[in-house]
C-alpha cells in the first residue's frame, strides 16, 4: 500500500468516525423530536426539513468516504459487512454474503441503499436480529435484508427514505420488494 492510499484510508476513517457518526447521531435526535405527538405541524415540518438536509449531508460524507476507499480494493461484501456493523451496533447481525462483482460506480449507490435500510431498522423496527444475504444469480447482484422487528415498512407521504431507496435502485436498473414476514424482508436485485 503506497503512502497516498494510506493517507486516503486515514482520512476516510476520520470522516467516518467523526463527522459521519456525528451526523447520524444528530439525525437520530431529530427522529426523537419528530416522534413527539405534542410537536406543532409547523415545528414538525421545520424539523423534518432539517432531518432531510442531514440525510443529504450523510450521503455526501459517505460518498466521499467511499471515493477515498475506492483504491483500497476492498471487496463489496466486506464493505457491506463493515457498513452494517457500524450502523447496527447493539443488534445481532447474521451474514450470508458471497464475494460478488459489483460495478465500482454501483457500489456507492448500493451501499447507500443498504445503509438507509439498516438505519430504518435501527430507528423504527425494534429488531434484535438482522439477516443480510448477498449473492449472485442470473447476472444480477441480489441483496436481501431481513429483521425480526415489528414489520410494516411501507412508503408514506412526506417520508423520503424509502422513496430515495426506490430512486437509487431504479438508477441502477434494478428492482426491489418489501415484504412483511413477521418482521421486514427486503429483496433487491441490480
C-alpha positions as semicolon CSV with decimal commas, in nm:
position;residue;x (nm);y (nm);z (nm)
1;X;0,000;0,000;0,000
2;X;0,152;0,335;-0,101
3;X;0,161;0,649;0,114
4;X;-0,115;0,814;-0,089
5;X;-0,353;0,522;-0,039
6;X;-0,262;0,502;0,329
7;X;-0,343;0,872;0,373
8;X;-0,672;0,831;0,186
9;X;-0,773;0,547;0,418
10;X;-0,676;0,752;0,724
11;X;-0,892;1,046;0,607
12;X;-1,179;0,807;0,525
13;X;-1,162;0,661;0,878
14;X;-1,157;1,007;1,033
15;X;-1,456;1,116;0,827
16;X;-1,644;0,804;0,929
17;X;-1,552;0,810;1,296
18;X;-1,606;1,185;1,326
19;X;-1,839;1,378;1,100
20;X;-2,041;1,085;0,967
21;X;-2,117;0,946;1,314
22;X;-2,199;1,294;1,447
23;X;-2,446;1,349;1,163
24;X;-2,608;1,009;1,219
25;X;-2,643;1,087;1,591
26;X;-2,794;1,426;1,513
27;X;-3,038;1,259;1,275
28;X;-3,148;1,017;1,547
29;X;-3,205;1,309;1,784
30;X;-3,425;1,476;1,525
31;X;-3,616;1,148;1,478
32;X;-3,688;1,150;1,852
33;X;-3,816;1,507;1,830
34;X;-4,037;1,411;1,534
35;X;-4,191;1,128;1,736
36;X;-4,327;1,378;1,990
37;X;-4,705;1,390;1,939
38;X;-4,714;1,736;2,103
39;X;-4,499;1,890;1,827
40;X;-4,685;2,154;1,622
41;X;-4,723;2,098;1,249
42;X;-4,502;2,400;1,171
43;X;-4,227;2,273;1,402
44;X;-4,266;1,921;1,264
45;X;-4,217;2,050;0,909
46;X;-3,910;2,250;1,010
47;X;-3,754;1,956;1,195
48;X;-3,838;1,724;0,903
49;X;-3,667;1,965;0,661
50;X;-3,360;1,964;0,887
51;X;-3,368;1,584;0,902
52;X;-3,377;1,561;0,523
53;X;-3,085;1,802;0,499
54;X;-2,886;1,590;0,745
55;X;-2,967;1,278;0,542
56;X;-2,831;1,456;0,235
57;X;-2,514;1,550;0,422
58;X;-2,471;1,193;0,546
59;X;-2,496;1,065;0,189
60;X;-2,239;1,320;0,073
61;X;-1,996;1,229;0,351
62;X;-2,044;0,855;0,288
63;X;-1,988;0,905;-0,084
64;X;-1,666;1,089;-0,006
65;X;-1,561;0,805;0,225
66;X;-1,635;0,553;-0,049
67;X;-1,439;0,761;-0,302
68;X;-1,142;0,774;-0,066
69;X;-1,162;0,398;-0,012
70;X;-1,201;0,309;-0,380
71;X;-0,831;0,248;-0,424
72;X;-0,828;0,020;-0,121
73;X;-0,974;-0,253;-0,346
74;X;-1,183;-0,378;-0,056
75;X;-1,444;-0,620;-0,193
76;X;-1,805;-0,506;-0,184
77;X;-1,920;-0,781;0,051
78;X;-1,664;-0,668;0,312
79;X;-1,769;-0,305;0,270
80;X;-2,130;-0,414;0,324
81;X;-2,040;-0,605;0,641
82;X;-1,850;-0,307;0,784
83;X;-2,134;-0,071;0,698
84;X;-2,387;-0,297;0,873
85;X;-2,171;-0,341;1,183
86;X;-2,118;0,034;1,212
87;X;-2,485;0,128;1,174
88;X;-2,635;-0,161;1,373
89;X;-2,408;-0,182;1,675
90;X;-2,606;-0,341;1,954
91;X;-2,819;-0,554;1,721
92;X;-2,723;-0,910;1,631
93;X;-2,638;-0,943;1,261
94;X;-2,614;-1,269;1,069
95;X;-2,429;-1,252;0,738
96;X;-2,451;-1,492;0,446
97;X;-2,255;-1,295;0,189
98;X;-2,069;-1,404;-0,118
99;X;-1,796;-1,214;-0,296
100;X;-1,996;-1,068;-0,584
101;X;-1,879;-0,845;-0,866
102;X;-2,042;-0,504;-0,825
103;X;-1,951;-0,233;-1,073
104;X;-1,748;0,036;-0,896
105;X;-1,999;0,305;-0,997
106;X;-2,283;0,100;-0,847
107;X;-2,105;0,013;-0,521
108;X;-2,163;0,353;-0,363
109;X;-2,530;0,355;-0,455
110;X;-2,591;0,000;-0,333
111;X;-2,409;0,073;-0,007
112;X;-2,616;0,389;0,039
113;X;-2,933;0,183;-0,012
114;X;-2,819;-0,077;0,240
115;X;-2,724;0,195;0,488
116;X;-3,067;0,361;0,462
117;X;-3,244;0,027;0,511
118;X;-3,027;-0,053;0,813
119;X;-3,080;0,293;0,966
120;X;-3,456;0,243;0,926
121;X;-3,432;-0,091;1,103
122;X;-3,237;0,061;1,392
123;X;-3,472;0,358;1,430
124;X;-3,815;0,210;1,355
125;X;-3,831;-0,169;1,381
126;X;-3,738;-0,266;1,736
127;X;-3,546;-0,558;1,583
128;X;-3,298;-0,768;1,779
129;X;-3,175;-0,965;1,476
130;X;-3,085;-0,865;1,121
131;X;-3,012;-1,115;0,843
132;X;-2,809;-0,998;0,543
133;X;-2,770;-1,215;0,234
134;X;-2,565;-1,114;-0,068
135;X;-2,534;-1,339;-0,372
136;X;-2,511;-1,351;-0,749
137;X;-2,787;-1,509;-0,959
138;X;-2,874;-1,482;-1,330
139;X;-2,625;-1,199;-1,389
140;X;-2,768;-0,992;-1,102
141;X;-2,639;-0,896;-0,762
142;X;-2,905;-0,981;-0,504
143;X;-2,913;-0,824;-0,160
144;X;-3,164;-0,937;0,099
145;X;-3,203;-0,768;0,436
146;X;-3,448;-0,908;0,690
147;X;-3,521;-0,828;1,052
148;X;-3,731;-0,969;1,333
149;X;-3,882;-0,631;1,419
150;X;-4,239;-0,509;1,409
151;X;-4,264;-0,503;1,027
152;X;-4,493;-0,269;0,842
153;X;-4,233;-0,083;0,635
154;X;-4,434;0,097;0,366
155;X;-4,391;0,410;0,158
156;X;-4,562;0,703;0,328
157;X;-4,641;1,053;0,211
158;X;-4,378;1,309;0,312
159;X;-4,135;1,034;0,419
160;X;-3,838;1,018;0,188
161;X;-3,619;0,728;0,299
162;X;-3,798;0,454;0,104
163;X;-3,857;0,692;-0,187
164;X;-3,483;0,761;-0,202
165;X;-3,413;0,387;-0,199
166;X;-3,654;0,340;-0,490
167;X;-3,485;0,616;-0,689
168;X;-3,136;0,476;-0,629
169;X;-3,237;0,122;-0,725
170;X;-3,411;0,246;-1,042
171;X;-3,096;0,441;-1,133
172;X;-2,910;0,107;-1,116
173;X;-3,176;-0,053;-1,342
174;X;-3,272;-0,273;-1,051
175;X;-3,584;-0,372;-0,863
176;X;-3,682;-0,427;-0,503
177;X;-3,960;-0,575;-0,293
178;X;-4,062;-0,511;0,068
179;X;-4,249;-0,791;0,245
180;X;-4,384;-0,830;0,595
181;X;-4,276;-1,173;0,722
182;X;-4,307;-1,133;1,097
183;X;-4,058;-0,854;1,050
184;X;-3,950;-0,678;0,735
185;X;-3,785;-0,859;0,445
186;X;-3,634;-0,653;0,162
187;X;-3,506;-0,809;-0,162
188;X;-3,300;-0,602;-0,405
189;X;-3,178;-0,712;-0,747
190;X;-2,940;-0,500;-0,956
